[in-house]
């Protein structure tokens, strides 16, 4: 009757303490005082735990892809957030209007760059079988949205998504760029890790609203980059304040200074504040980013200040 008396570890413990001996196969072993045989095993395994972990890390490292720079691109900047809907893609698009910059939409499941940059069509292929980015406003852009129909959902598992990311990174003829801005998907999953493992990242820009529920995820995003040794250049506080167009009264709809407090906690800079303004929404929806369509507006100037802060941080990091 003992053969089936402990199928799980909890059953073993119960049987060990209820009796003065422990049944194992065809023999009976008396347990030491206040300890059963399985507890002895746990202690012994703990002695070799560190060496086992080191072996496992070395084994896993052999399977990771080698980081290789993207041909023709000097530096790669990722624009990320822990949560969707905080204005990350709009920020990435408007940051692309400085120097020689390309824009890569890495949000495979929900690409926004085609709409934001008013681009449609399939990329042409070069003689080397590389995709040519689509161009608008002088910005070369690449997105999964160029390769599928507008309304077609992408229902892919992780391996297929990672393969698509590899192609967007390696099979595009970017020409010569000072910066490639990558619009990352929300969260901290497969796509983020695939990009970080494939290409050297100069720095990450974290976008968040001042709202507490967004800041929790923004912090997760920042901590992820730190864990994988990607410098966090700073935070952008988006939708920081709403100004009534009639009376010019300012209202902090999503709270005030939440991103600034998080930046202080993380020990990074606030790269700038972007207001909650109708002009930003309208120009984004029509595919005419505010930096292009209203270059002298306060909103456009706010984006340019953020872009200047990013460039400055990269220069400081290089010293």
N, C-alpha and C positions, 0 to 999 in steps of 0.2 A: 504493500500500500504506500510505501515511501517513494516509489519511483515517480509518482505524479503529484507529490505533495508540495513542490515548489517550482512553478513554471516561471515566476518572475522573481526579481531580487527581493521584493517586499515579503514574498512568501518564505524566502530563505531566512531572512532576519527573524520573522515570526517563529519559524520552526527552531532556529538556533537558540533563541532566548527561552522558548517554552520547554526545551529539553536540555539535558546536560551534554549532549553530543550532537554532532552534525553529520547527517547522512550524505555521502558522496559516492555514487556508483555502487560498488559492492563493499565499501569499507566505511567505517565510522571513525571520525576524527574528533577528539574532544577539543573544543575551542579554548583558547587561553582566557584567563579571567577578564571579564568585562569586554571581550572582543571576540567576534566570530572570524572564521577563516577569510571571508570576503573582505573584512575590514583590514586584515593583514595585507591582502593583495593591493588594496587601494593605497596603503602607505608605501609599499614597495614601488608601485608604479609612479608615485609622486617623486621619487628620487631621480628617475630618468625622464621626468616630464619636460624639463628644459631642453635636453638634447633631442628629444623626439620632436619638439616644436621647431627647433632649428633645422632638423632634417626635413621636416615638412615644408618649411618656408623655402629652403634651398631647392626642393623638388618642384614646388609651385613656380618658383622664379624661372626655372628652365623652360617652362611652358608659356611664359608671358612674352608678348611681342616686344621687339627692340624698338625703342623710341628713335624715330628718324625724322629729321626736319622735312617740311613740305617744300618741294623744289620751287625756288623763286620767291619764297616767303621769308622775310627776315624774322618777324616775331608773330606769335599767335596769342590772341587775347580771347578769353572765354567770358561771355556775359551770362550769368546764371542767377537762379533763385531757387529757393526750396519749394515754392508754391507757384502754381499757375495763376494768371490773371492780375499780376502786379505790375505789368507794363514792361516786362523784360525784353520782348521782341521789338517793341517801339523804341526802347532805349538803345538796343543794339543797332537798329536801323539808322537812327539819328546820329549815333556815334561814328558811323562809317564815313561821314563826310568830312574827313580831315586827312591830309596828305594822300598817300597812295594806299588805299584800303580796299580789301575784298570782304564780302559778307557770305558766310556759310550758315545755312539753316540746318542745324543738327536735330531739330525736333521732327523726327520721322513720322510720329503719329499725328501731329497737329502743326504742319508747316504754315508759317505766317508770312514769310518773306515774299512769296509771289504776290499776295494782296498788298502788303506794305510798300513794295517797290514797283507795283503796277507792271508785273512781268508775267507773260504767258508763253507757252511753247516748249518744245523739246530742245535740249542742247545739241549742237552739231558736234561732230567728231573730227579731231585733227588727223593728220597723217599717221601719228603715233597712237591712234585709237584712244585719245584722251578727250574728255568732254570739255567743250568751250563754255565758260560761264555765260549766262545771259547778262546783258548790260542795260543799265538805266541810270541816268544822272552821273554817268562816268564811273559807276560802281559795279564791278563784276560780282555777280551773285550766283550761288548754287543752292538748290533746295530739292528735297524729295518731291515737293509739289510740282516741279517741272517735269517729272517722270510719270505722273499719274493724273487721272482726271480729277477735277475739283471736288466732286462729291463722292469719290471712291474711298472707302475707309481702308486703312492699312491694318490688317489683322495678321500680324506676324509674331512668331516666337522670338526669343532672345537671340539665337544664332543668326537668324535671317536679318534682324535689325543690325547686329554687329557687322555682318557682311556688307550691308548697305552703307554703313558709316565708313567702313574701310574704303569702299569705292568713292564715296564723296570726298574723302581725304586724299586718296592716292591717285585717282583716275580723273583728275580735273587739271586742265592747263590754266593755272592762275596767272601766268606771266610773271612779272616782277612786282612784288608788293612790299611796302614797309610793314604793314600789319594785315593780318587776316583776323577779322572779328567773327567768332563762332557764337551764334545764338543757340544756347543749350536748351534742352527740354527741362521742364521743372523736375525736381526730385534729385535723388542721389543713387541712380541705378546703373544698369548695364551700359547705356550710351555714354554717360559721363566717364565711367571707368575705361571704356574702349578708347575714347579720345585721349584721355590722360596717358594711357599706356602706349599709344601709338605715336604721338607727337609731343615734342617738348613745348610746354605752355609757359609763356613769359609771365602771365599773371591772370587772376580771376577778378572780375567785377561782380559784386553781389547787388542785385536790385531788390528792393522791398518797399512796401508801403509802411507808414508809421504804426500800423495796427498790430496789436500784440499777437494775434493769431498768425499773421504773416511773418512776424519777426522770429517766432519759434522755429519755423521752417528755414528762414534765411540763415539763422545760426547753424542749423544742421548742415546747410550747404557750405558755409564757410569752414566749418570743422572738417567736412569731408576733404576739401582742398588742402587743408593743413595736414591731414593724415597722409595724403599722397604727395606731399612736398611741393605743392603748387602755391606760389605766393598769392595772398589775397591783397589786391591793390587797394581795395576800399569798398565802401558801400555807397549806393545811390539811393537817396530817399525820394521815392516817386510818389506822386499824388499828395505832396506834402501839405498843400493849402489850396483852398478854393476861394477865389475872389469874385464877388458878385459883379457882373458886368454893368449893373445899373447904379448901385450905391457904393461899389468898391469895398464893401465890408468883407473881411477875410474870415473864413471858417475852416477850422481843422477837422474835416469830416472823419478822417481815419486816425485822429490823434495827432499830437505834436511831439516832434523830437524823439520818436521811438527808435528810429534808425541811428540817430546820433548817440543815444544811450547804448545801443548794441555795439556800435563801433568803438565806443570807449571801453566796453567790457572786453571786446576782442583785441583791443590795442591796435586798431587800424583807423584810417582816415575816413571821413565822410567826403566823398568826391564831389557831391553837389546835391541840390534840392531841385526837383522837377515839380512844377505846380500841377494841380488838377485843373485842366483848362479845356474848354470845348474845342478850341482851335487844334489842339494836339489830336483829339479823337477824330475830328472831321478830316484833317489832312491825312491821317493814317488810313482811314477807311477809303479814301479816294486814291490812294497810292501816290500821294504827293507829300512826302515827309516834311514836317514843319520847318526843318533846317533849310530845305530847298524852296518851299512855297512861301514861307514868311520869314526870310532870313533875318530881318531886323526886329522881329517880335521878341518880347521878353522870354517866351518859351524857347525859341531857337537859341537865344543867347545862353539860357540855362544849360541846354545840351552841349553847346560849344565849351562852356566852362568845365563841364564834366569831362569832355574829350581832352581838353588841355591838362586837366588834373591827372588823367590816366597816362598821358604821354610823359608828364613830369615824374610821376611815380616810377614809370619804367626806366627813365633816365637815372633817377636816384638809386634804383635797384642795381643798375649796371655799374655804379661807381664802387 
